[in-house]
Amino acid sequence: MMTFNVRVPVASDGINAWPKRRALLVRVIKTQHPDVLGTQELTEEQGTYIAAHLPGYAWFGQGREGGTKGEHMGVFYRTDRLEVLKSGDFWLSDTPSVVGSKTWGQPLPRMVTWARFRFRDHGGTFYYFNTHFPYRDQDVEARLRSADEILGRIAKLPATARVILTGDFNSAADSRVHAKLTHALQDVWLHAPKHVGPAKTFHNFTGHPDRRIDWILVRGFAPRSVRTVTTHDGPVYPSDHYPVLTVLQASGG
């Protein structure tokens, strides 16, 4: 399981502009070979490129402005390992079923792409949610309400349902957002017995991360290990965030 903010294409990123880092990004994903990859800031152009270079994977998720427009919370998964039973999107607003909706003072739409997956080998299922919270200092209330919306959805699932939530939460690990989410879910970084790489994930193409804002949160799984993947090619990085990878073991019924 991997979460990865892939950074939208920005020409002014220079040596880290999308055309110069995209092959490295795909190489990182291929090397880690996650069963599920949740992306943030993914555009349709990027999704199409990644899918074309990742044999054995499929992906889904619409843009936050609807259809192919805007950033996607695109979800890639291994088709030999998993089957999608159901999937969809909802927006982090007062009207979550309205495509592109934004409230709570947010200047841009924020959303969640979700699915119910079934393992092909043993038939077990889990629910997966992938998101990207607003980033501004004044968006604390919007981040808290976004967490409430997601937790409300999870609360409606069967108590025994396994759940994974990934994303760029734009919140510190000691924030109220983290406390709220981890009241119901486990942060794998805090519970896995084995860690590789730095805890912090956002490095702004410097290789020196200063914030742990990319999280994997679970229910019904025991995290066995967690890794922050720091692969780069000299000054070229796959993104301005490091991806986070965890190995999970299903627990419970």
C-alpha positions as a Python dict, from the first residue, in 0.01 Angstrom:
ca = {
    (1, 'M'): (0, 0, 0),
    (2, 'M'): (146, 333, -107),
    (3, 'T'): (40, 696, -83),
    (4, 'F'): (208, 943, -319),
    (5, 'N'): (149, 1312, -385),
    (6, 'V'): (285, 1321, -739),
    (7, 'R'): (287, 1703, -780),
    (8, 'V'): (93, 1860, -1067),
    (9, 'P'): (294, 1948, -1379),
    (10, 'V'): (449, 2293, -1329),
    (11, 'A'): (684, 2421, -1600),
    (12, 'S'): (871, 2645, -1354),
    (13, 'D'): (988, 2336, -1161),
    (14, 'G'): (1289, 2336, -1395),
    (15, 'I'): (1490, 2015, -1368),
    (16, 'N'): (1200, 1868, -1171),
    (17, 'A'): (934, 1957, -1428),
    (18, 'W'): (703, 1665, -1505),
    (19, 'P'): (865, 1552, -1835),
    (20, 'K'): (1203, 1530, -1660),
    (21, 'R'): (1088, 1332, -1356),
    (22, 'R'): (803, 1116, -1483),
    (23, 'A'): (1019, 816, -1580),
    (24, 'L'): (1180, 822, -1235),
    (25, 'L'): (838, 838, -1070),
    (26, 'V'): (720, 533, -1263),
    (27, 'R'): (1042, 352, -1174),
    (28, 'V'): (980, 415, -804),
    (29, 'I'): (630, 270, -829),
    (30, 'K'): (749, -33, -1026),
    (31, 'T'): (1028, -101, -777),
    (32, 'Q'): (795, -88, -476),
    (33, 'H'): (514, -267, -664),
    (34, 'P'): (228, -177, -425),
    (35, 'D'): (-104, -359, -444),
    (36, 'V'): (-275, -19, -419),
    (37, 'L'): (-134, 327, -491),
    (38, 'G'): (-328, 634, -385),
    (39, 'T'): (-214, 953, -559),
    (40, 'Q'): (-279, 1318, -493),
    (41, 'E'): (-245, 1616, -733),
    (42, 'L'): (-268, 1375, -1026),
    (43, 'T'): (-382, 1528, -1356),
    (44, 'E'): (-539, 1329, -1638),
    (45, 'E'): (-217, 1372, -1838),
    (46, 'Q'): (-12, 1222, -1557),
    (47, 'G'): (-259, 941, -1494),
    (48, 'T'): (-254, 844, -1860),
    (49, 'Y'): (126, 840, -1867),
    (50, 'I'): (162, 639, -1547),
    (51, 'A'): (-100, 385, -1655),
    (52, 'A'): (70, 338, -1993),
    (53, 'H'): (398, 255, -1819),
    (54, 'L'): (258, 37, -1539),
    (55, 'P'): (155, -295, -1691),
    (56, 'G'): (-64, -498, -1461),
    (57, 'Y'): (-228, -194, -1304),
    (58, 'A'): (-559, -19, -1367),
    (59, 'W'): (-672, 314, -1225),
    (60, 'F'): (-987, 512, -1152),
    (61, 'G'): (-1101, 846, -1008),
    (62, 'Q'): (-1236, 1164, -1160),
    (63, 'G'): (-1099, 1515, -1135),
    (64, 'R'): (-1206, 1738, -849),
    (65, 'E'): (-1390, 1965, -1093),
    (66, 'G'): (-1565, 1666, -1250),
    (67, 'G'): (-1474, 1420, -1523),
    (68, 'T'): (-1115, 1473, -1634),
    (69, 'K'): (-1095, 1832, -1507),
    (70, 'G'): (-860, 1930, -1229),
    (71, 'E'): (-653, 1726, -989),
    (72, 'H'): (-749, 1362, -930),
    (73, 'M'): (-718, 1143, -623),
    (74, 'G'): (-636, 868, -872),
    (75, 'V'): (-619, 513, -737),
    (76, 'F'): (-401, 254, -910),
    (77, 'Y'): (-427, -114, -821),
    (78, 'R'): (-281, -447, -926),
    (79, 'T'): (-542, -631, -1128),
    (80, 'D'): (-385, -970, -1052),
    (81, 'R'): (-427, -912, -679),
    (82, 'L'): (-745, -711, -644),
    (83, 'E'): (-1093, -668, -785),
    (84, 'V'): (-1293, -345, -749),
    (85, 'L'): (-1640, -429, -619),
    (86, 'K'): (-1757, -69, -605),
    (87, 'S'): (-1599, 275, -632),
    (88, 'G'): (-1692, 640, -631),
    (89, 'D'): (-1608, 994, -530),
    (90, 'F'): (-1743, 1250, -286),
    (91, 'W'): (-1652, 1609, -216),
    (92, 'L'): (-1542, 1758, 113),
    (93, 'S'): (-1813, 2019, 145),
    (94, 'D'): (-2164, 2071, 281),
    (95, 'T'): (-2290, 1901, -38),
    (96, 'P'): (-2056, 1603, -81),
    (97, 'S'): (-2255, 1449, -366),
    (98, 'V'): (-2232, 1767, -576),
    (99, 'V'): (-1940, 1743, -819),
    (100, 'G'): (-1688, 2022, -771),
    (101, 'S'): (-1859, 2165, -463),
    (102, 'K'): (-1662, 2373, -215),
    (103, 'T'): (-1767, 2529, 115),
    (104, 'W'): (-1606, 2596, 456),
    (105, 'G'): (-1410, 2886, 303),
    (106, 'Q'): (-1212, 2668, 65),
    (107, 'P'): (-1100, 2834, -262),
    (108, 'L'): (-1069, 2498, -442),
    (109, 'P'): (-1275, 2179, -442),
    (110, 'R'): (-1144, 1897, -222),
    (111, 'M'): (-1255, 1539, -262),
    (112, 'V'): (-1220, 1171, -177),
    (113, 'T'): (-1197, 881, -420),
    (114, 'W'): (-1294, 551, -262),
    (115, 'A'): (-1344, 184, -341),
    (116, 'R'): (-1435, -148, -194),
    (117, 'F'): (-1172, -402, -297),
    (118, 'R'): (-1172, -781, -289),
    (119, 'F'): (-854, -989, -271),
    (120, 'R'): (-853, -1236, -558),
    (121, 'D'): (-665, -1506, -363),
    (122, 'H'): (-874, -1537, -47),
    (123, 'G'): (-1182, -1323, -109),
    (124, 'G'): (-1137, -1085, 183),
    (125, 'T'): (-1251, -727, 131),
    (126, 'F'): (-1159, -379, 249),
    (127, 'Y'): (-1266, -20, 195),
    (128, 'Y'): (-1016, 233, 68),
    (129, 'F'): (-1036, 613, 82),
    (130, 'N'): (-786, 856, -73),
    (131, 'T'): (-783, 1233, -25),
    (132, 'H'): (-596, 1564, -23),
    (133, 'F'): (-683, 1823, 243),
    (134, 'P'): (-651, 2203, 195),
    (135, 'Y'): (-312, 2349, 277),
    (136, 'R'): (-352, 2711, 393),
    (137, 'D'): (-301, 2810, 758),
    (138, 'Q'): (-655, 2947, 766),
    (139, 'D'): (-797, 2611, 650),
    (140, 'V'): (-777, 2442, 991),
    (141, 'E'): (-1155, 2435, 1028),
    (142, 'A'): (-1197, 2302, 673),
    (143, 'R'): (-947, 2025, 746),
    (144, 'L'): (-1132, 1930, 1064),
    (145, 'R'): (-1466, 1925, 885),
    (146, 'S'): (-1313, 1721, 605),
    (147, 'A'): (-1198, 1467, 864),
    (148, 'D'): (-1550, 1461, 1010),
    (149, 'E'): (-1702, 1393, 668),
    (150, 'I'): (-1469, 1099, 605),
    (151, 'L'): (-1515, 958, 955),
    (152, 'G'): (-1890, 986, 912),
    (153, 'R'): (-1868, 769, 601),
    (154, 'I'): (-1652, 515, 779),
    (155, 'A'): (-1890, 505, 1076),
    (156, 'K'): (-2168, 387, 844),
    (157, 'L'): (-1968, 81, 738),
    (158, 'P'): (-1999, -250, 923),
    (159, 'A'): (-1796, -245, 1244),
    (160, 'T'): (-1586, -536, 1117),
    (161, 'A'): (-1505, -374, 781),
    (162, 'R'): (-1136, -323, 714),
    (163, 'V'): (-1050, 34, 618),
    (164, 'I'): (-750, 215, 471),
    (165, 'L'): (-735, 595, 444),
    (166, 'T'): (-445, 760, 264),
    (167, 'G'): (-367, 1114, 167),
    (168, 'D'): (-179, 1438, 190),
    (169, 'F'): (-350, 1582, 497),
    (170, 'N'): (-151, 1908, 508),
    (171, 'S'): (-149, 1874, 886),
    (172, 'A'): (121, 1799, 1141),
    (173, 'A'): (123, 1470, 1326),
    (174, 'D'): (49, 1658, 1650),
    (175, 'S'): (-248, 1848, 1500),
    (176, 'R'): (-615, 1826, 1589),
    (177, 'V'): (-680, 1673, 1248),
    (178, 'H'): (-444, 1385, 1322),
    (179, 'A'): (-591, 1338, 1670),
    (180, 'K'): (-944, 1328, 1529),
    (181, 'L'): (-862, 1074, 1258),
    (182, 'T'): (-651, 851, 1482),
    (183, 'H'): (-932, 827, 1736),
    (184, 'A'): (-1092, 586, 1487),
    (185, 'L'): (-793, 469, 1277),
    (186, 'Q'): (-430, 370, 1337),
    (187, 'D'): (-144, 570, 1189),
    (188, 'V'): (87, 302, 1048),
    (189, 'W'): (395, 516, 1112),
    (190, 'L'): (319, 507, 1484),
    (191, 'H'): (224, 140, 1501),
    (192, 'A'): (449, -48, 1258),
    (193, 'P'): (737, -233, 1430),
    (194, 'K'): (978, -158, 1142),
    (195, 'H'): (1054, 182, 988),
    (196, 'V'): (1279, 275, 697),
    (197, 'G'): (1352, 632, 590),
    (198, 'P'): (1265, 967, 745),
    (199, 'A'): (934, 1029, 918),
    (200, 'K'): (887, 1359, 736),
    (201, 'T'): (766, 1349, 376),
    (202, 'F'): (736, 1696, 216),
    (203, 'H'): (1074, 1818, 88),
    (204, 'N'): (990, 2064, -193),
    (205, 'F'): (1242, 1901, -431),
    (206, 'T'): (1528, 1960, -185),
    (207, 'G'): (1565, 1610, -41),
    (208, 'H'): (1535, 1760, 309),
    (209, 'P'): (1180, 1693, 431),
    (210, 'D'): (1041, 1919, 701),
    (211, 'R'): (682, 1793, 752),
    (212, 'R'): (510, 1456, 799),
    (213, 'I'): (185, 1531, 620),
    (214, 'D'): (143, 1216, 407),
    (215, 'W'): (-24, 944, 614),
    (216, 'I'): (-161, 593, 587),
    (217, 'L'): (-434, 523, 844),
    (218, 'V'): (-595, 183, 892),
    (219, 'R'): (-856, -22, 1074),
    (220, 'G'): (-863, -402, 1072),
    (221, 'F'): (-503, -431, 953),
    (222, 'A'): (-181, -483, 1147),
    (223, 'P'): (102, -274, 998),
    (224, 'R'): (418, -483, 964),
    (225, 'S'): (649, -219, 823),
    (226, 'V'): (645, 134, 686),
    (227, 'R'): (891, 302, 455),
    (228, 'T'): (943, 655, 330),
    (229, 'V'): (1087, 606, -18),
    (230, 'T'): (1364, 860, -83),
    (231, 'T'): (1477, 748, -429),
    (232, 'H'): (1614, 1025, -651),
    (233, 'D'): (1845, 1065, -949),
    (234, 'G'): (2095, 1330, -848),
    (235, 'P'): (1903, 1659, -826),
    (236, 'V'): (1592, 1508, -990),
    (237, 'Y'): (1319, 1380, -760),
    (238, 'P'): (1003, 1190, -855),
    (239, 'S'): (796, 1451, -668),
    (240, 'D'): (819, 1722, -404),
    (241, 'H'): (676, 1466, -158),
    (242, 'Y'): (830, 1133, -69),
    (243, 'P'): (587, 844, -113),
    (244, 'V'): (505, 630, 191),
    (245, 'L'): (477, 251, 160),
    (246, 'T'): (340, 9, 419),
    (247, 'V'): (308, -368, 442),
    (248, 'L'): (-20, -465, 608),
    (249, 'Q'): (-157, -790, 743),
    (250, 'A'): (-532, -830, 760),
    (251, 'S'): (-663, -891, 1110),
    (252, 'G'): (-1005, -987, 1240),
    (253, 'G'): (-1283, -1156, 1044),
}
